[in-house]
């Protein structure tokens, strides 16, 4: 089927063609007609299947009859509200909405935390029919009275399961109470847990259910591989894989913000162009890191699970799990960043002995075994220095030991000799005349430092001239 067969208006069809899309995806085929028919909906699809267009295109068509070219804010009230769990996903959804609305007189804007609120207030007061927002920052605007939700006709919860995982349920309930009771509600998610179904029961009315993949299904085009490697050799293996295979776009996942910063610095020391994204970085830094990764300035993006949902990087070829996630479901979301929109992808996991239980959980979730790959020879690759602990060896010694599979403890280096032949390895022995010099100095009258400071404070010491 084609987009024309879905009954979309010419302006939307032209915008779709400009984006290079020719055929709708399964979720778009199933979601667009009932949304256009004003039904509430529960939509479930694995990531990378075009879920955003599945709700954005019909929403634009439903709002189009009341579009206005007037500059007056009163002619552009908020009529559609799209809630997302993360700033990155919010920015991406609004970017797609703006692209699809290219030939329509409908305005959109995005609001999220971590940046100055004043430009967002200015944009909202100028008027926008479609607002994409994270829940916390939206409530900030409600408190600032910079947004009026009284005319919202359509509500979308995108990645609703992630919102619940992040503890947004109280905020969502507050937002629902501010919206008109008569509205169309759409709930989209990559997975549907029992909690999501309970939420749907509270906010949806006789919803149409659309599901195009089994729960937690990974992208079919992704190849799953793994290396069994000691934890302290993961860095050496990662650098080896990136260099030996000429990888140019690699999304690397770690568990913590500290690990992300540490690994990024080590990759840079190894000559790999790398940047990092996590919640401790400012929104400007996160957006810059993502943009540099997308345009190829940086080959590697090291990320926490903040990047596991919603990031759409066109034809991303590699996802590497430097550390396995604690929950098998998070593995599905991580590897969902590759194998998108019909392009193949490769997911590589570096698994140490402490992660065997996590690996078992992931393989049960996938209902398959990850392909085991032989560990390459890493003797010529500089391994990572461990983080400093009290009794560890020096970083150079540790790098040498881990860079050689059969390393032996390094010999203790000879003590350095200073100019003049002084040997620092021997105990200190004063020069013969040192004691005499000390005794001579003892005969000199002592001047009290406190007395001099006090005198200086009161106006200085008198200096006698000879």
Beta strands, then each sheet from edge to edge (+ up, - down):
strand 1: 41-44
strand 2: 80-84
strand 3: 108-111
strand 4: 130-134
strand 5: 154-158
strand 6: 184-189
strand 7: 208-211
strand 8: 222-228
strand 9: 250-253
strand 10: 274-277
strand 11: 300-303
strand 12: 318-321
strand 13: 345-351
strand 14: 371-372
sheet 1: 3+ 4+ 2+ 5+ 6+ 1+ 7+
sheet 2: 10+ 11+ 9+ 12+ 13+ 8+ 14+
end
